[in-house]
Amino acid sequence: MSRNPPIEPDWPGADLVEKGLRDASTGAMTIEALLVHIGAPRLRRVGIDVPAWGGGEAGPERALYEALLKEHDRDAHSRYNALIRRLVSFEHAAEHAATRARRGM
């Protein structure tokens, strides 16, 4: 996996993204891998290599929600929203770091 900028462990959601990237690279469709697939366009823009989605027509958003339904049943919706918020926070941190790197800061 090629990463530029490097993923900093103190970025919000870094643990989810790191695990998701590892899982996605092996083809595992874990909750973390599905989350990474959802964020793939923004992650790729900052240089994080995300494997192509190979999970079917429904897309990673639907697959994540269905996986959460199996694990959390009635709490699936709130868990989905919490995971998306962590992903967005990570994306913001990665975009900020990429901007700083381009400016030589």
C-alpha positions as CSV (number, residue, x, y, z in Angstrom):
1,M,0.0,0.0,0.0
2,S,1.3,3.4,-1.0
3,R,0.5,6.1,1.5
4,N,1.2,9.8,1.2
5,P,0.9,11.5,3.6
6,P,1.6,8.8,6.3
7,I,-1.3,8.0,8.5
8,E,-0.7,9.5,11.9
9,P,-1.9,7.4,14.8
10,D,-3.4,10.4,16.6
11,W,-5.7,11.4,13.8
12,P,-9.3,10.7,14.7
13,G,-10.4,7.3,13.3
14,A,-6.8,6.3,12.3
15,D,-7.3,3.0,14.0
16,L,-10.3,2.2,11.9
17,V,-8.7,3.3,8.7
18,E,-5.5,1.3,9.3
19,K,-7.4,-1.9,10.1
20,G,-9.8,-1.2,7.2
21,L,-6.9,-0.8,4.8
22,R,-5.3,-4.1,6.0
23,D,-8.6,-5.9,5.8
24,A,-9.5,-4.5,2.4
25,S,-6.1,-5.4,1.0
26,T,-6.9,-9.1,1.7
27,G,-10.4,-8.9,0.4
28,A,-12.0,-9.2,3.9
29,M,-15.3,-7.3,4.2
30,T,-15.0,-6.3,7.8
31,I,-16.8,-3.2,9.2
32,E,-13.5,-1.3,9.0
33,A,-12.9,-2.4,5.4
34,L,-16.4,-1.4,4.3
35,L,-15.8,2.0,6.0
36,V,-12.5,2.5,4.0
37,H,-14.4,1.6,0.8
38,I,-16.9,4.3,1.6
39,G,-14.2,6.8,2.1
40,A,-12.1,5.6,-0.9
41,P,-12.6,8.6,-3.2
42,R,-11.4,11.2,-0.6
43,L,-8.7,8.8,0.7
44,R,-7.3,8.3,-2.8
45,R,-7.2,12.1,-3.3
46,V,-4.7,12.4,-0.5
47,G,-2.6,9.5,-1.7
48,I,-3.9,6.6,0.3
49,D,-4.2,3.5,-1.8
50,V,-7.5,1.9,-1.3
51,P,-8.3,-1.4,-3.1
52,A,-11.1,-1.4,-5.6
53,W,-14.6,-2.2,-4.4
54,G,-15.4,-5.8,-5.3
55,G,-18.4,-6.4,-3.0
56,G,-21.2,-6.1,-5.5
57,E,-23.8,-3.7,-6.8
58,A,-25.2,-2.6,-3.5
59,G,-22.1,-0.7,-2.6
60,P,-20.1,-0.4,0.6
61,E,-22.7,1.9,2.3
62,R,-25.4,-0.7,2.1
63,A,-23.0,-3.5,3.0
64,L,-21.8,-1.6,6.1
65,Y,-25.3,-1.0,7.2
66,E,-26.3,-4.6,6.7
67,A,-23.2,-5.8,8.6
68,L,-24.1,-3.4,11.5
69,L,-27.7,-4.7,11.5
70,K,-26.3,-8.2,12.1
71,E,-24.0,-7.1,15.0
72,H,-26.0,-4.3,16.6
73,D,-29.6,-4.8,15.4
74,R,-31.5,-1.8,16.9
75,D,-28.4,0.3,17.3
76,A,-27.3,-0.1,13.7
77,H,-28.3,3.3,12.5
78,S,-26.6,5.2,15.3
79,R,-23.5,3.0,15.0
80,Y,-23.4,3.7,11.2
81,N,-23.6,7.4,11.8
82,A,-20.9,7.3,14.4
83,L,-18.5,5.4,12.1
84,I,-19.2,7.8,9.2
85,R,-18.4,10.7,11.6
86,R,-15.1,9.1,12.5
87,L,-14.3,8.5,8.9
88,V,-15.0,12.1,8.0
89,S,-12.9,13.4,10.8
90,F,-10.0,11.2,9.6
91,E,-10.5,12.5,6.0
92,H,-10.3,16.1,7.3
93,A,-7.1,15.4,9.1
94,A,-5.5,13.6,6.1
95,E,-6.6,16.5,3.8
96,H,-5.1,19.0,6.2
97,A,-1.8,17.1,6.3
98,A,-1.7,16.8,2.5
99,T,-2.3,20.5,2.1
100,R,0.5,21.3,4.6
101,A,2.8,18.8,2.8
102,R,2.1,20.5,-0.6
103,R,2.9,23.9,0.9
104,G,6.1,22.5,2.4
105,M,5.1,23.2,6.0
